[in-house]
C-alpha cells in the first residue's frame, strides 16, 4: 500500500511531506494491524482552540478521524507528531518518540554516530532496567565525540547504567565488528552530518553511510528499526540523502516498511527516514 501524507499548518506556515511505503504501522506491540488499499490524504486542522485535529479522506470520499482505535500512535506520540507539524518539535525529538514505540527494556541498540551523546543517553534510558540485560553500542569516527558522550553519561547516568554502554572509535560502516553475533539488535540510529561544535569539514560520507546501512540491515532483528536523521545543508549532505533514499526505496516491500518525513518549505531542514523491518 502506497500512502502519501500531506500535513499543513496555517498557524506555523509549515508544510510537511511524509511518504510511506507501508502495509502495517510501527506500533508498540510490533504486531500487524488491519489495513486496506485506500489512497489516503491527511490534513491537520489548526482551527481547534486547544491544538489540532487530523482527519482522513478515503478514496471513496468518506472522512474519518486520524486517530482511530486501530492506530498504533497514541498519547504522547500523537502529540509529538502534531507539534512537529506546527513547528514546536524538532526532528530529533520525533525520532526519539518513534524509538520508544519499538525499543523495550533489556534490548540491544546501536548509536552509529554518537556525536555529543544525546542520542546515546536517550537510548540508554530506553533499554536500562534492573536486570542489566540492555546494551547500547555506540560508535563515532572522532575520539572527541566519544569523550563528549562519555562526559554526558557521567553527568546523567548512574554507574550501573553506564556499564551498559560500550563506546568504539570506529566508522559507522563497521557496525558488525562491534555487535556480538548472538545479539539481536532492536534499533540502529544514525544522526548524520558533522559533529555539532566540531570541525564542519569532518562529515559522514555517502559511501560509508550506505555500507553502514547495509550492515545495519543484516544485524537488525525482525521488528526492529533503522532510524536516520540526515542533513542537506552542508556540502555532500544532499548527495548522502539521495543515496539513503535510493537505498530505502530498494528494500523489498515484503519485509520492510520505509518512510520519509520532510519539511517542504524549509529545504535545508533535517529529513527523518525510518526503515522498519518486519
C-alpha positions in Angstrom: 0.0 0.0 0.0 1.5 3.3 -1.0 0.4 6.3 1.1 1.1 10.0 0.8 0.5 12.2 3.8 0.5 16.0 3.3 0.2 18.0 6.5 -0.3 21.8 6.5 -0.4 24.2 9.4 -1.9 27.7 8.8 -0.6 28.8 12.2 3.0 27.7 11.7 3.1 28.2 7.9 4.9 24.9 7.6 4.4 22.2 5.0 5.4 18.7 5.9 5.6 15.7 3.5 5.6 12.2 4.7 5.9 9.4 2.1 5.2 5.9 3.3 5.6 2.5 1.7 3.6 0.5 4.2 1.4 -2.5 4.8 1.4 -2.1 8.5 2.3 0.7 11.0 5.0 0.8 13.6 3.4 0.0 16.9 4.5 -0.8 20.5 3.5 -4.5 20.2 5.1 -4.8 16.8 2.1 -6.8 15.6 0.4 -6.3 12.2 -2.7 -4.3 12.0 -5.6 -4.5 9.6 -5.1 -2.1 6.7 -6.8 -1.5 3.3 -5.7 -0.3 0.0 -7.3 3.2 0.1 -5.4 6.2 -1.1 -5.3 8.4 2.0 -4.8 12.2 2.4 -4.4 13.6 5.9 -4.9 17.2 6.8 -4.1 19.0 10.1 -6.8 21.4 11.1 -5.4 24.3 13.0 -8.8 25.8 13.8 -9.1 23.8 17.0 -8.7 26.2 20.0 -6.7 23.7 22.1 -4.5 22.2 19.4 -5.0 20.4 16.1 -7.4 17.7 14.9 -6.4 15.4 12.0 -8.9 14.0 9.5 -8.5 11.3 6.9 -10.1 11.3 3.5 -10.5 7.9 1.7 -10.6 7.3 -2.0 -14.4 6.9 -1.7 -14.7 10.5 -0.4 -15.5 9.4 3.2 -13.9 11.0 6.2 -12.8 9.6 9.5 -10.7 10.6 12.5 -7.0 10.1 12.0 -6.6 8.6 15.5 -8.8 5.5 15.2 -9.0 2.6 17.6 -6.5 0.7 15.3 -4.0 3.5 15.3 -0.7 2.4 17.0 0.3 6.0 17.6 -1.5 7.5 20.6 -1.0 9.7 23.5 2.4 11.4 23.6 3.5 10.1 20.3 0.5 11.6 18.5 1.1 14.9 20.3 4.7 15.0 19.3 3.8 14.4 15.6 1.2 17.2 15.7 3.7 19.5 17.5 6.3 18.8 14.8 3.7 19.7 12.1 3.1 23.0 14.0 6.8 23.8 14.4 7.1 23.1 18.1 9.2 19.9 18.0 12.5 19.2 16.3 13.2 16.2 14.0 15.4 14.6 16.6 12.6 14.7 19.2 10.2 13.0 16.8 12.9 10.3 16.2 13.2 9.7 20.0 9.5 9.2 20.3 9.4 6.8 17.4 12.2 4.8 19.1 10.0 4.5 22.2 7.4 2.7 20.1 10.0 0.0 19.2 12.7 -0.2 21.9 12.0 -2.2 25.1 13.8 -2.6 28.4 16.6 -5.1 28.0 17.1 -4.5 24.3 20.3 -4.1 22.4 20.6 -1.0 20.3 23.3 0.8 18.3 24.1 4.5 18.2 26.1 4.5 14.9 27.0 8.2 15.2 27.3 9.2 18.8 28.1 12.9 18.3 27.8 14.7 21.6 26.0 11.7 23.2 22.4 12.9 23.4 21.0 10.0 21.3 23.2 7.6 23.3 21.8 8.8 26.6 18.2 8.6 25.2 18.8 5.1 24.1 20.3 4.1 27.4 17.2 5.3 29.3 15.1 3.2 27.0 16.9 -0.1 27.5 18.2 0.1 31.1 16.4 -1.7 33.8 17.3 -3.7 37.0 18.2 -6.8 35.1 21.2 -5.2 33.4 20.5 -7.0 30.1 20.1 -3.9 27.9 23.1 -2.8 25.8 23.9 0.4 23.9 26.7 0.0 21.4 28.0 3.5 20.5 30.5 4.5 17.8 31.9 7.5 16.2 34.9 8.1 14.0 36.0 11.1 16.1 37.5 10.4 19.5 36.4 13.8 20.7 32.8 12.8 20.1 33.1 9.8 22.3 34.8 11.9 25.0 31.7 14.2 24.9 29.4 11.2 25.0 31.2 9.7 28.0 31.1 13.0 29.8 27.4 13.3 29.3 26.8 9.8 30.6 28.9 10.6 33.7 26.6 13.5 34.4 23.2 11.9 33.7 23.6 8.1 34.0 24.3 6.0 37.1 27.5 3.9 37.3 25.3 0.8 36.8 23.6 2.3 33.7 26.9 3.4 32.2 28.1 -0.2 32.4 25.5 -1.0 29.8 27.2 1.3 27.2 30.1 0.3 25.1 31.8 3.0 23.0 34.1 2.5 20.0 36.2 4.9 18.0 35.2 3.4 14.6 33.5 4.3 11.4 29.8 3.5 11.3 30.3 1.2 8.4 31.9 -1.2 10.9 28.8 -1.9 12.9 29.1 -5.6 12.5 32.5 -5.5 14.2 31.2 -4.1 17.5 28.0 -6.2 18.0 28.4 -9.8 19.0 27.0 -12.4 16.6 24.4 -13.7 19.0 22.9 -10.3 19.9 19.6 -9.3 18.3 19.6 -5.6 17.7 16.3 -3.8 18.1 17.4 -0.3 16.8 20.2 1.3 14.8 20.2 5.1 15.0 22.1 7.4 12.6 22.4 11.2 13.1 24.5 12.2 10.2 26.4 15.2 9.1 29.1 16.8 11.2 29.8 16.9 14.9 27.9 19.9 16.4 30.5 22.3 17.7 33.3 20.3 15.9 35.1 20.6 12.6 32.5 21.0 9.9 34.8 19.6 7.3 34.6 16.2 9.0 31.3 14.8 7.8 29.7 11.5 7.2 30.1 10.3 3.6 27.5 8.7 1.4 29.8 5.8 0.5 30.4 4.7 4.1 26.8 5.6 5.1 25.4 3.2 2.6 27.8 0.5 3.8 26.6 1.2 7.3 23.0 0.8 6.3 23.8 -2.5 4.6 25.4 -3.7 7.8 22.6 -2.4 9.9 20.1 -4.3 7.7 22.0 -7.5 8.4 22.2 -7.2 12.2 18.7 -5.9 12.8 16.2 -8.3 14.3 12.7 -8.6 12.9 10.5 -6.0 14.4 13.5 -3.6 14.6 14.1 -0.1 13.2 16.8 1.8 11.4 16.4 5.5 12.2 18.2 8.1 10.2 18.3 11.9 10.6 20.0 13.3 7.5 21.1 16.9 6.7 21.2 18.5 3.3 22.5 22.0 4.2 26.2 21.2 4.1 28.5 20.2 1.2 27.9 16.5 0.5 24.7 16.3 2.5 22.3 16.3 -0.4 24.2 13.5 -2.1 24.2 11.5 1.1 20.4 12.0 1.5 19.8 10.9 -2.1 21.9 7.7 -1.6 20.0 6.9 1.6 16.7 7.5 -0.2 17.8 5.2 -3.0 18.8 2.5 -0.5 15.5 2.7 1.3 13.5 2.7 -1.9 15.2 -0.5 -3.0 14.3 -2.5 0.1 11.7 -5.2 -0.6 8.1 -4.2 0.5 7.5 -7.8 1.7 9.9 -7.3 4.6 10.4 -3.6 5.1 8.3 -0.5 5.7 10.1 2.7 4.8 9.0 6.3 5.3 10.4 9.8 5.0 9.4 12.9 6.9 10.4 16.2 5.3 9.5 19.9 5.6 8.6 21.2 2.2 9.2 24.9 2.6 12.5 24.5 4.5 14.7 22.8 2.0 17.7 22.8 4.3 15.9 21.3 7.3 16.9 17.8 8.5 15.0 14.9 7.0 13.8 11.9 9.0 13.9 8.4 7.5 12.6 5.3 9.2 13.2 1.7 8.0 11.1 -0.8 9.8 12.0 -4.5 9.4 9.0 -6.8 9.6 
